[in-house]
Amino acid sequence: MLNDLSRWTRLTTMLQTVGPGVLIGALVGMRTVTGAGLVLLLVAALSQPGWLLWRTISGRRLDGRIWDEVSTGSEEILAGTVRTTSVPARVVRHRVLRRRPHFGLVGGRREGPSLAMAVTVVGPGPARRVGVLAAPVPALQRRDAPLVVAVHPERPEVAVLDDRVGPADVAASARDPRWSGPLPTDGSVVGGWWPVAGYALAGLVAGALLGFALMRLVS
């Protein structure tokens, strides 16, 4: 999910523009003011608050699934049921989660709050993003902060902070030559910005055609 949000992003973007499209098409297609026509305009106008509610709920569910996966995978790493590899990482973004535990190879599991981080890792295979639940220390609360994480071998978007390494090792990881290779970006994660724009336009056009046709029927 951290490395491929294209389907969710395109769907939410398209649905966001359908409502305004219906409103525009209905206004263009209105021949006379009728009660049914006014109801259609009201429904189209209310579609944006409806989309916002759906977007908020679905976004929270997606976010919850991501950090549930990270929590489960972190428990497996600490339990020693999987063999991990420690690799260089950099912080992409972070936020504090009050009710999530945090994990470290030395510190183990500790109750929250935790620093939920999306980080880029370089190591075997292409660079990718993983989720980490770490202690909320100031050194990690900045973009591109270097760190070393132990990646889960079976859950490709899960890692645990490797707190066995010292500052010199962390500094060395930031100079790893693999950082010069291609890295995931926000644009690559959503599958490119042009396709997102295309889905937005498609939603607008589809909504406009629907609104125009419906208004012609009721007015």
Salt bridges, closest charged atoms under 4 A:
ASP63 OD2 - ARG95 NH2 2.48
ASP68 OD1 - ARG100 NH1 2.91
GLU69 OE1 - ARG155 NH1 3.07
GLU75 OE2 - ARG109 NH1 2.32
GLU76 OE1 - HIS152 NE2 2.68
GLU76 OE2 - ARG155 NH2 2.94
GLU111 OE2 - ARG109 NH2 3.26
ASP162 OD1 - ARG164 NE 2.88
ASP176 OD2 - ARG178 NH2 2.86
ASP186 OD2 - ARG93 NH2 2.91
ASP186 OD1 - ARG129 NH1 2.98
